[in-house]
Amino acid sequence: TKTLPMSTTRRHLLQTTAAVAALGAPAWGRAQSEPWRIGQTAALTGPLAFPFVEMNKGIAAAFKEVNDKGGIDGRAVEFISLDDGGAPEKAAANTLQLVQKNQVFSMFACGGTTSVMGALKVLEQAKVPLIAPATGSDALRPYNPLVFHTRATYGQELNKIVRQLGSTGFTKCAVAYFDNPFGKATLAAFEAAAREHKNTDWKAFLIAETPEGVAKGIDDIVQWQPTALISLAIGASGIPFYKGLRQRWKAPAFSISFLGSRPLLAALGEAATGITVAQVVPNPSNPAIPVVRAYQEAIKKLGGVEVGYSSFEGYVNARILLEALRRTGRNGSREKLVEAMHSMRPYDMGGFEVRYGPNDHSGTDFVELTYFNGERFRR
């Protein structure tokens, strides 16, 4: 992954529309021996960076794997990644640079939700596809002809969790969230799932992102005495909140796939033991699955990278993009890339399958629940 410097002013952001409209014929259309330039803007620093940093390791493994074999149609794959810290304005500026200066062929693996929203302001005007946005936000799922998803939604993950709560009888669930776009969106998804499964016992707890707010939130939840816990409180205060809550209350805990990141689990320490996490890719430790075996071999060649769900998701996403580039052809255009994605009906990587079509860019609804025993995840 190559990270480029970025300096942007608000005036430049206001000129985004004009700049995109003024783009001429891209270099990739004139020099077909040049690399396939793939761009990313993502929250690679800050409190939401855990999964995206890990995903990029899997992406690097997949790109190295194909480049070591001569690239695609003799063209290497070059990944240009810029950090936006989760700020949509910075994501828009990064995307403008990637499209205008770096002249990327496609955008890829942008995340999280706010980063994608910022990037789309530029991409929709420039008609540049976005493959595999690294977020399950339901707000991004209305059909967009330029966006191709590769993971289940947070709503689908939470639906699986709510169904599990009902089957085990742990329906008195405390749902903690912060007052930010992620917290409000995932709370709405939980509420929809609870309504579908007729669970009226749960209660939402808004946690203020201050030491006093965290302490009060923990006190309120403990006083309510839930039979299950789920934290949608993702941010700088998320780890101290969850660790403090688990020390005070030992009810079964559940989480969406955001917690599949190894660094985040390490930061939680003993508090992570016993948590049930929804996963959107198969178990990355199971070599009986062909795509997992390929991932393990590829990640090993990077050196010093631990196998995990987030990096495996990045590898899977990269494999989807690489297959689309193969189907696009050496002299392909962005329009041909979109057609190539539509031709994956289905595309089976070996134990994990995605499916697209002209009117369906959802990719997959795969979700399975896993239990973290302190060392590894088990189904």
SVG drawing of the C-alpha trace seen along z (x, -y; Angstrom):
<svg xmlns="http://www.w3.org/2000/svg" viewBox="-44 -29 52 58">
<polyline fill="none" stroke="black" stroke-width="0.4" points="0.0,0.0 1.4,-3.4 0.2,-6.4 0.5,-9.8 0.6,-13.2 -2.6,-15.3 -3.1,-19.0 -6.6,-20.4 -8.4,-23.6 -12.1,-24.2 -11.9,-26.3 -10.5,-23.3 -13.4,-21.2 -15.9,-23.8 -14.3,-23.5 -14.7,-19.7 -17.6,-19.7 -15.9,-21.9 -12.6,-20.0 -14.2,-16.7 -16.2,-18.0 -13.0,-19.3 -11.2,-16.0 -9.9,-15.0 -9.1,-11.6 -7.4,-9.6 -3.9,-8.4 -5.0,-4.8 -7.0,-5.1 -3.9,-6.2 -1.2,-3.9 -2.5,-0.4 0.9,0.9 0.6,-1.2 -0.5,0.4 -4.1,0.8 -4.3,-2.1 -6.8,-1.4 -7.6,-4.2 -8.8,-4.1 -9.7,-6.7 -10.3,-5.3 -10.1,-6.0 -6.6,-4.6 -6.0,-6.7 -8.2,-7.6 -10.6,-5.6 -12.3,-3.9 -9.2,-2.7 -8.9,0.8 -10.7,2.8 -9.5,0.8 -5.9,1.1 -6.3,4.8 -8.3,5.1 -5.5,3.4 -3.1,6.2 -5.4,8.7 -5.6,6.4 -1.8,6.1 -1.5,9.9 -4.0,10.4 -2.3,7.7 1.1,9.1 -0.1,12.6 -1.3,11.4 1.6,9.1 4.1,11.8 2.5,13.8 2.9,10.9 -0.2,8.9 -3.4,9.0 -2.9,9.1 0.7,8.0 -0.3,5.0 0.6,4.7 -2.0,3.7 -1.1,0.5 -2.9,-0.4 -2.9,-4.1 -4.3,-4.6 -5.0,-7.9 -6.0,-8.4 -9.1,-10.6 -9.5,-9.9 -13.2,-9.3 -13.9,-12.9 -16.2,-13.1 -14.7,-16.4 -11.2,-14.9 -12.5,-11.8 -14.0,-13.9 -10.7,-15.8 -8.7,-12.5 -11.0,-11.1 -10.7,-14.2 -6.9,-13.8 -7.1,-10.1 -9.4,-10.6 -7.8,-13.8 -4.1,-13.6 -3.5,-9.8 -6.1,-9.0 -7.2,-5.8 -9.2,-3.3 -11.6,-2.5 -12.0,-3.2 -11.9,-0.3 -12.4,0.6 -13.3,-2.9 -14.4,-3.0 -16.1,-3.6 -19.5,-5.0 -18.6,-8.7 -15.6,-8.2 -17.8,-6.5 -20.4,-9.3 -17.6,-11.9 -16.1,-9.9 -19.4,-9.4 -19.8,-13.2 -16.9,-13.0 -17.4,-9.6 -20.9,-10.1 -19.9,-13.2 -16.8,-11.6 -18.6,-8.3 -15.9,-6.2 -17.0,-2.8 -16.6,-2.0 -16.0,1.7 -16.3,3.2 -17.1,0.2 -15.8,1.3 -19.0,0.7 -22.2,2.5 -24.2,-0.7 -27.8,-0.2 -27.9,-3.8 -25.6,-3.1 -27.6,-0.2 -30.2,-1.9 -29.2,-0.8 -26.3,-2.9 -25.2,-1.9 -21.5,-2.7 -21.3,-1.0 -20.8,2.8 -21.0,4.2 -19.1,7.3 -20.4,7.8 -23.7,8.2 -25.3,5.1 -25.2,4.2 -29.0,4.8 -28.5,8.4 -25.9,8.9 -28.1,7.5 -31.1,9.5 -29.0,12.7 -28.1,11.5 -31.7,10.7 -32.9,14.1 -30.2,15.7 -31.4,13.6 -34.9,14.9 -33.9,18.6 -31.8,18.4 -34.3,16.4 -31.9,13.4 -34.4,10.9 -33.9,8.3 -31.0,6.8 -29.2,3.5 -28.2,1.8 -25.5,-0.9 -24.7,-3.5 -23.0,-6.9 -24.6,-10.0 -22.7,-9.6 -23.8,-8.5 -22.6,-4.9 -24.4,-4.6 -27.7,-6.0 -27.7,-4.0 -26.9,-0.7 -29.4,-1.4 -32.1,-1.9 -31.1,1.4 -31.3,3.2 -34.8,1.7 -36.0,2.9 -34.7,6.4 -36.3,6.4 -39.6,5.4 -39.4,8.2 -38.7,10.8 -41.2,9.3 -38.7,8.5 -40.1,5.7 -37.9,6.3 -34.8,4.5 -33.7,1.0 -31.4,-1.6 -28.9,-3.5 -27.3,-6.6 -23.8,-6.9 -22.2,-10.4 -18.6,-10.3 -17.0,-11.6 -15.6,-9.8 -18.6,-10.9 -21.0,-9.8 -19.4,-6.4 -19.6,-5.9 -23.3,-6.9 -24.1,-4.7 -22.6,-1.7 -24.5,-2.5 -27.8,-2.8 -27.3,0.5 -26.3,2.4 -29.3,1.0 -31.6,2.2 -30.1,5.8 -30.3,7.0 -29.9,10.6 -27.8,9.7 -25.5,6.8 -24.7,5.3 -22.5,2.3 -22.8,0.2 -20.7,-2.5 -17.8,-2.7 -15.3,-5.5 -12.6,-6.8 -14.6,-6.0 -15.9,-2.6 -13.1,-0.5 -13.2,-2.0 -17.0,-1.8 -17.1,1.8 -14.3,2.9 -16.0,1.1 -19.4,2.6 -18.0,6.2 -16.3,5.7 -19.6,4.8 -22.1,7.0 -21.5,10.5 -24.5,11.1 -23.9,12.6 -22.4,10.0 -22.9,9.6 -21.4,7.4 -21.5,6.8 -18.4,7.6 -16.6,4.4 -15.2,6.2 -13.7,8.9 -10.5,6.8 -7.6,8.4 -6.1,5.0 -9.5,4.1 -9.9,7.4 -6.4,7.1 -7.3,3.6 -10.3,5.0 -8.2,7.7 -10.1,10.0 -13.3,8.1 -13.4,9.6 -13.6,13.2 -17.0,14.7 -18.4,12.2 -20.5,13.4 -19.6,11.6 -21.4,11.6 -19.0,12.3 -19.5,11.5 -16.8,13.9 -16.0,17.6 -13.6,18.6 -10.1,17.4 -8.5,20.2 -10.2,23.1 -7.9,24.3 -10.5,26.8 -12.2,23.9 -10.2,23.3 -10.3,19.5 -9.2,19.5 -6.3,21.8 -5.3,19.3 -5.6,16.4 -3.4,18.1 -0.7,18.8 -0.8,15.2 -0.8,13.5 2.1,15.7 4.2,14.2 3.7,10.7 5.5,11.7 4.5,10.8 0.8,10.6 -1.6,12.6 -4.6,14.4 -7.9,12.7 -11.4,11.9 -10.7,8.3 -7.6,9.1 -9.5,12.0 -12.3,9.7 -9.8,7.4 -8.4,10.4 -11.8,11.6 -12.7,8.1 -9.5,7.8 -10.1,11.2 -13.5,9.9 -11.9,6.7 -9.1,8.7 -11.5,11.0 -13.5,8.0 -10.3,6.6 -9.5,9.9 -13.0,9.8 -12.6,6.2 -9.8,6.9 -6.4,5.3 -7.9,2.3 -11.0,2.1 -12.8,-1.0 -14.7,-1.8 -17.9,-1.0 -16.4,2.5 -15.5,2.9 -19.2,2.3 -20.2,4.9 -17.6,7.3 -19.1,7.0 -22.5,7.7 -21.2,10.9 -20.4,12.4 -23.7,14.4 -22.2,16.0 -18.5,15.8 -17.3,18.5 -13.8,18.0 -13.8,21.5 -16.2,21.6 -17.4,18.1 -19.6,16.8 -20.9,13.4 -23.5,12.6 -24.2,9.4 -26.4,8.3 -27.5,5.1 -30.1,4.4 -28.4,6.1 -25.2,4.8 -25.6,6.4 -23.1,9.2 -23.8,11.4 -25.9,11.8 -23.5,14.2 -23.6,13.8 -22.6,16.3 -22.2,15.9 -18.9,16.8 -17.8,17.0 -14.5,15.5 -12.9,17.7 -10.0,15.4 -7.7,16.9 -9.8,17.5 -13.3,17.4 -15.4,20.5 -18.8,21.1"/>
</svg>
